[in-house]
Amino acid sequence: MDTALLLKALGDPTRFMIFQQILSRKHCVRSLSKKLGISKSAVSQHMKILREAGLVYGERFGYHIHYLPSQDVLDFLSGEFAKMKDLSFQLCREPGVCNCEFREKRIGYEYFV
């Protein structure tokens, strides 16, 4: 899965609000439109992007499609954020310490790059 694509899809504030609504229960386009106060066509366009990213999928119920979050994608994103959190904990945060590979190291009175 492409983490950047998933985050880009969620990066739009309206899509993020739509996704948050879908996390709490199934919604159709009309329901989301009324709840968020935006047009059905705008919701449909946002849903297309969320579907293409794999964040949601639809189940047909009569004439309507009810959208649900993709659990596999949520598990994947949770794992990616857990990896980022672990890397962040390993980072040396002491003030004045630089581990940059381009930093000059002083040995005696000479500087080596």
Secondary structure, DSSP 4 states (H G I P E B T S, - for coil): --HHHHHHHHHSHHHHHHHHHHHHS-B-HHHHHHHHT--HHHHHHHHHHHHHHTSEEEEEETTEEEEEE-HHHHHHHHHHHHHHHHHHHHS---TT----TTS-EEETTEEE-
